[in-house]
Amino acid sequence: MDAYDVVVIGGGAAGLNAALVLGRARRRVAVVDAGEPRNAPAAHMQGFLSRDGMPPAELLAVGRAEVTRYGGVIVAGRVTAIEPGFTVRLADGSALSARRILVATGLRDDLPELPGLAELWGRDVLHCPYCHGWEVRDQAIGVLGTDERAVHQALLVKQWSDDVVLFAHAYAPTAEDRRKLDARKVPVVEGPAAGLVTEDGRLRGVRLGSGRIVERSALFVAPRFVPIDELLRDLGCVVENGLVKVDAFGRTSVDGVWAAGNVVLPMASVVMAAAAGAAAAMVVNGDLVDADVRAALG
């Protein structure tokens, strides 16, 4: 069984940046990557200084090359279990041992059920105006009302376009909601949506249950964020408010286990996830140094 100082589970921005920092600290590190990045549907990522507009897959390719440059190992596979100690079991039957674990498995976006929506996810159907607002600036934009978050989203998206409407759909805005929307000049389209209207693979409008079509070229949606945190929960990490609890540097309640990125920070963008991975890696290395000192002192 291959032995490492740290096994990083998850090969996205958080995991790779953590591995980069650890590799540069001369730690033996492996990154286990299942190859299912959350932002795969997006053509580009934005708001990452020096990497603005880069395709997500390109960032990951560059990151993997940088990690291996410092001796890090990239393992293609899926972790099925982490045993105390730590032994990391993979789906193919292989295993790795580690002194410390850093979990960066991210999350999945649970989308509302609406015909045509999933097919346009990451292109014309979006969730983060800071990630995609500039690209759809001044266009006819809709916000799909599924819960109270839609109102905040609509008020925010208005920063990028004067033509924004909120589709009430499954959420009835309160009187206070409507007062805010009126102040921001965001009309409410009443009634449920029945599906999206597309042409040549692009959004052209939202079809209401009444049959009316409201022309839109972009639609913002607030998905339900579902952390991929089963490994952390199985280890017994404390969960608080639906998320695995970590400190400012990603340390969990289980000794020797850290977590970084969207798995514990659902709202983190790519650059924020990368920063969280770097911060966690520094503390992990410091923890290993302390352990080495204690061992040397006997």
N, C-alpha and C positions, 0 to 999 in steps of 0.2 A: 504494500500500500504506500503510495506516495505521501510524504509528510511535508507540511508547510507551516510556516509561522501563522499565516492568515489565509483562510479560504473565503473569498468574496463570492456571494451567490447573487447573480444578476449582472449582466454585462451592458447596462445602459450607462448614462452619463455619471450617475452617482457611483456605481460599482467600478467603472473604469478609472475615474479620477481617484478613487480611494486606492486602487491597485497601483496607479502611477506614483502616488505619494509614497506608498509602502515600498515599491520597487526602488525608488530613489533613496529610501532609508535602508537599503540593502537587506530588506526582508524577503524571505522566500514566500511568494504569494501566487495563488492560483485564482482565476476568475472562472466560475462555472456559468455559462451563458446558454439559456434555452433558445435564444434566437427569435424572441417574440417581442420586439420593442413596441411600447405603447404608441409612439408617434409614427409608426411605419406608414400609415395612410397619408401623412402630410408630405408635400413636396419639398418644403423648406421649413427651417426653424428660424425664429427671429428673436432679437433682444439679447443675444449672446455676443458680448464684445469680441470683435475680431472674427466671429463665426456667423455673423448675421446673414441670413439667406442661404446658409449651407444646407444641403439635403441631409436629413437625419442619418441616413445610412452612411454617408461620407464621414460624418463626425465619428460614428462608431468605428469605421475602418481606420481612421487616423488614430483614434484612441487605442485600439487594439495594437497597432504598430508601435505606439509610444510605450505601452505597457511591456510588450515583449522586448523592446530595446533595453529595458532595465532588468531583464531576466524573468519577468512575469510570465506565467503560463496561462493560456486561454484554453479552457476545456469546454467543448461543445457538448451540452447535455442538460438533463433536468434532474434536479435534486429531489429525491423522494422522502428523505428523512435525515435528520441530524441527531446523532446519538450523543449523550453526555460524554464529554471527554476530550475532543470532539471527533467523531467519525461521521463523515459526510457520505451518504449513500446516494448513488445515481441510478437512474432508471435502467441503464444498460448492465447493471450488476457490479460496476466498478465502485471503488470507494477511495476517499482521500481522508487523511488525518490532518488536524489543524490545532494549533495552540489557541487561536482566537477565530471567531466567526464574525463576518460583517454581511448582513442581509440587505440587499438592494434590489428586491424583486418587483418593485413598482406597484402599479394598480391596473385595473381594467375599467373601462368606461361602460357603464350599463346604460344604454340608450333607450329613450322612449320608443314604444312601438308605434311607428307611423310609416305607412308604405313609402318607400323611396328614400327614407332618411339615412339608414345605415349605408346605403350604396354611395352616398355623397359625403360621408363622414370624413373630415380632415381636408376636404376640398371646398365645397360651398356650404356645407353644414359644419359649424364651428362651435367652440365653447369658450375660448379665451380671447377677448378683444386685444389684450396686450401681445398675444402671439400672432393674431391674424387681422386685427383691426385696420392696420395701415394698408394691407393688401385689398381690403374691400371698402376703403374710404370713398365717400361720396356716392356709394351705390345705394340701391333700394334694399334695405336690410330689414329682416324680420327677426323677432325673438319669440320662441315657442314657450308658451306658459304651461309648465308642468307643476310648479310649486312656487312658493314665495320668492325663490331666488331669481325668477324671471324678471321681476320688477327691477331689482338691483341691476340685473344684466342689461335691461332695456335702457335704464337711466345712464348706465356707463357707456353703452354702445353709441349713444347719441353724440358722444365726443368725436366720433369718426364720420358721422354722416347726419345730414339734416333730414333724411328720409328714413325714419325708423318707425316701425309699428310693432305693437305687442299683440300676438295672437293669444287670446285668453285660453283657448283650447281646454285644458283640464284644470285650470286655476282661475278662480274668480277674484279679480283684484278687489281689495277692500276700498272703502271710501278714502282712507288715507293714501293707499297706493295710487288711486286715481288722481288725487290732489297733486301728488308728486309728479306723476306722468304728465298731467296737464301743464304743470309748471315747466316741464322739460320739453313740452310740445311733442309728446309721443302718443299717438292715437291708439286706442284699444280696438282690435277687431274681435267682435263677439262671436261666440259659437265654437264648436270643436273643429279642428282641422281633420280632413279625411285622408290627405296624402300630399306628396310633392309632385309638382309638374316639372318634367325635365325635357331637355332637347339636346341631342348630341352629347349626353352625359353631363350636362350642366343644369343647374337649377334655374327655372324660369318663373316659378310661382308656387303658391300654396293653395291647394284646393280645399275649400271648406265643406262641411257636411251638407250645406245648402246647395252645393254645386258651384258657387261663386269662386272665381280664381283671383287671388290677389298676387299681382306680379311682384316677385322678389328675386334678387340675384344672389343673396346670401341669407342664411338663417342661423341664428345663434341658439344653442340648446344647452341647458344645464344637465349633464348626465349625472347619474349616481356613481360616485367614486367608490370602487370596491378594492381595498388594499389586498394584494396577494401576500397575505401574512400568515398562512397556515403553518409554515415552518417555525415561525416565531411563537405562535400560540401553542404549538405542540411542545416546544421547549419550556413552556410555562411562563412566558413573558407576561407581565402585567398589562392588561388592556384597560384603557380609560377613555370614556366617551367614544367607544367604537374603534379606537386606534391603539396600537401597541405603544405603551408609554416609554419615551426616551428622554434623556436630558438634552442640554443644548448641543452636545457633541455626539449624540446618537447612542449613548450607552443605555442598554435595556436593564430591566430588573434582574436578569440572569447574568451571573458573573461570566465574563469572557465573550459576551454576545453584544454586538452593536447592530444598528439598523440605520439606513440613510436613504434619502430620496423619497419618492412618492409613496413608498410602502408605509411611511409614517408621517409624511408631509404631503397630503393630497394636492394642495394648491401650488406646490413648487413647480416652477418652470424648469427648463433644461439647465439653465445656468445656475439656478438655485439648487437643483439636485446635485450638480457637479460640485458646487461649493460645500454642500453638506457631506458629500463623500470624502472630500479632501479634509474637512475638519475632523470627521470621525477617524480617518486614517492616522492623523497626527496623534490623537489620543490613544488609539490602539497601539501605535508604536511606543508611546510613552509607557503604557501599561506593560508591554513586553519588556522594556528596559528595566522597569521596577522589578519584574519577576526574575529577570536575569541577575540583577543585583542581589536579590534575596537568596537566589540559588548559590551565587558565588560566596556569599557570606556564611552559607551553611546554616 
